[in-house]
Amino acid sequence: MNDRPIDLHAALRTFEDLWSPRIVTRVNDYDVRVAKVHGDHVWHAHDDTDEFFLVLDGELAIALREAGAERTVVLPKGAVFVVPRGVEHRPSAPGGASILLFEPSGTLSVGDRHDDVPAHVDATTGHTLRTPTG
């Protein structure tokens, strides 16, 4: 655990990989992750946990499949949204975005159930963040 403030924009400058979250810190049993995203992620669901999104920069759309219907929520910079556990969803950012996520430590970025994972999506439980230089 870091005992100093973390500049999220500096943290985002330490990597270029898309759809490949970095663990910034932990809160209890949760990872605080940042990611750069562009294009489409994969349809997936987390059976046992909600997923929290905060858009730091850009715009993120999250397609949701609920009760036999599909809808999309659009999150501009500064917006937050929680995908409830078990709900199939697919984040996308046609123009690119930077996001912050809260997920239980060890949660796979493509969920418990998912479509085939394309090469541009990193199926990970999060990578350790290289210390930002400021």
C-alpha positions as a printed NumPy array, in Angstrom:
array([[  0.   ,   0.   ,   0.   ],
       [  1.284,   3.438,  -0.899],
       [  1.555,   6.008,   1.911],
       [  1.696,   8.974,  -0.5  ],
       [ -0.903,  10.575,  -2.754],
       [ -1.172,   9.058,  -6.229],
       [ -1.587,  11.315,  -9.246],
       [ -3.901,   9.336, -11.515],
       [ -2.886,  11.261, -14.635],
       [  0.789,  10.538, -13.882],
       [ -0.121,   6.879, -13.317],
       [ -1.829,   6.738, -16.725],
       [  1.302,   8.166, -18.378],
       [  3.351,   5.144, -17.222],
       [  1.78 ,   2.766, -19.768],
       [  0.216,   2.702, -23.248],
       [ -1.512,  -0.71 , -23.326],
       [ -5.25 ,  -0.573, -24.012],
       [ -7.818,  -2.582, -22.058],
       [ -5.006,  -3.593, -19.673],
       [ -5.776,  -2.24 , -16.181],
       [ -3.1  ,  -1.208, -13.708],
       [ -3.619,  -1.544,  -9.961],
       [ -3.125,   1.907,  -8.416],
       [ -3.849,   0.919,  -4.811],
       [ -6.087,  -1.305,  -2.711],
       [ -9.01 ,  -0.482,  -0.42 ],
       [ -9.778,  -3.376,   1.927],
       [-10.156,  -6.335,  -0.471],
       [-10.703,  -4.166,  -3.56 ],
       [ -8.32 ,  -3.088,  -6.305],
       [ -8.45 ,   0.474,  -7.532],
       [ -7.489,   0.147, -11.195],
       [ -6.889,   2.605, -14.015],
       [ -7.046,   1.717, -17.686],
       [ -6.734,   3.3  , -21.085],
       [ -9.457,   2.104, -23.426],
       [-10.288,   2.518, -27.102],
       [-12.715,   0.609, -29.299],
       [-14.743,  -2.301, -27.919],
       [-14.079,  -4.57 , -24.96 ],
       [-15.744,  -8.001, -24.86 ],
       [-19.267,  -8.903, -23.741],
       [-18.851, -10.325, -20.244],
       [-20.423, -10.659, -16.799],
       [-19.113, -10.805, -13.243],
       [-21.315, -13.328, -11.441],
       [-20.423, -12.361,  -7.866],
       [-19.523,  -8.68 ,  -7.903],
       [-20.676,  -5.298,  -9.119],
       [-18.248,  -3.278, -11.272],
       [-17.672,   0.447, -10.641],
       [-16.586,   2.753, -13.488],
       [-15.4  ,   6.388, -13.266],
       [-14.465,   8.16 , -16.491],
       [-11.317,  10.234, -15.956],
       [-11.018,  11.445, -19.543],
       [-12.944,  10.928, -22.769],
       [-16.28 ,   9.151, -22.995],
       [-17.223,   5.544, -22.22 ],
       [-20.312,   3.709, -23.437],
       [-21.447,   0.571, -21.632],
       [-23.867,  -1.719, -23.454],
       [-25.973,  -3.794, -21.041],
       [-28.088,  -6.908, -21.53 ],
       [-30.817,  -7.044, -18.894],
       [-34.113,  -8.93 , -18.779],
       [-33.924,  -9.865, -22.459],
       [-33.315,  -6.294, -23.607],
       [-30.22 ,  -4.334, -24.525],
       [-29.492,  -0.713, -23.615],
       [-26.455,   1.547, -23.562],
       [-25.399,   4.068, -20.943],
       [-22.999,   6.811, -21.994],
       [-20.576,   8.188, -19.432],
       [-18.882,  11.52 , -20.105],
       [-15.751,  12.643, -18.262],
       [-16.421,  12.72 , -14.517],
       [-19.401,  10.322, -14.617],
       [-19.685,   7.132, -12.57 ],
       [-21.757,   4.004, -13.161],
       [-22.079,   0.636, -11.462],
       [-22.818,  -2.499, -13.48 ],
       [-24.71 ,  -4.849, -11.157],
       [-23.354,  -8.345, -10.589],
       [-24.479, -10.868, -13.166],
       [-25.384,  -8.293, -15.833],
       [-23.763,  -8.882, -19.215],
       [-22.015,  -5.74 , -20.398],
       [-19.561,  -4.47 , -23.003],
       [-17.655,  -1.241, -22.412],
       [-16.552,   0.686, -25.484],
       [-14.845,   3.977, -26.22 ],
       [-14.859,   4.817, -29.939],
       [-12.847,   8.002, -29.283],
       [-10.744,   6.583, -26.453],
       [-11.011,   7.152, -22.709],
       [ -9.211,   6.75 , -19.405],
       [-11.166,   5.049, -16.633],
       [-10.921,   4.096, -12.98 ],
       [-12.483,   0.85 , -11.729],
       [-13.158,  -0.675,  -8.301],
       [-13.214,  -4.462,  -8.285],
       [-12.487,  -7.139,  -5.682],
       [ -8.808,  -8.11 ,  -5.825],
       [ -8.295, -11.011,  -8.199],
       [-11.305, -10.17 , -10.393],
       [-10.635, -11.055, -14.015],
       [-11.073,  -8.126, -16.424],
       [-13.168, -10.288, -18.768],
       [-15.426, -11.565, -16.003],
       [-16.601, -15.056, -15.192],
       [-18.535, -15.469, -18.457],
       [-17.402, -13.847, -21.688],
       [-17.312, -14.   , -25.466],
       [-14.069, -14.926, -27.213],
       [-11.373, -12.502, -26.095],
       [ -9.906, -10.541, -29.021],
       [ -6.165,  -9.856, -29.191],
       [ -6.561,  -6.181, -28.216],
       [ -8.125,  -7.082, -24.82 ],
       [ -5.895,  -8.162, -21.926],
       [ -7.585, -10.866, -19.816],
       [ -5.945, -10.046, -16.488],
       [ -6.553,  -9.565, -12.787],
       [ -4.668,  -6.271, -13.13 ],
       [ -1.007,  -5.41 , -13.503],
       [  1.112,  -3.744, -10.869],
       [  1.477,  -0.059, -11.6  ],
       [  4.993,   1.207, -12.171],
       [  5.542,   4.078,  -9.749],
       [  4.519,   7.327, -11.45 ],
       [  7.238,   9.952, -11.644],
       [  4.875,  12.886, -11.22 ]])
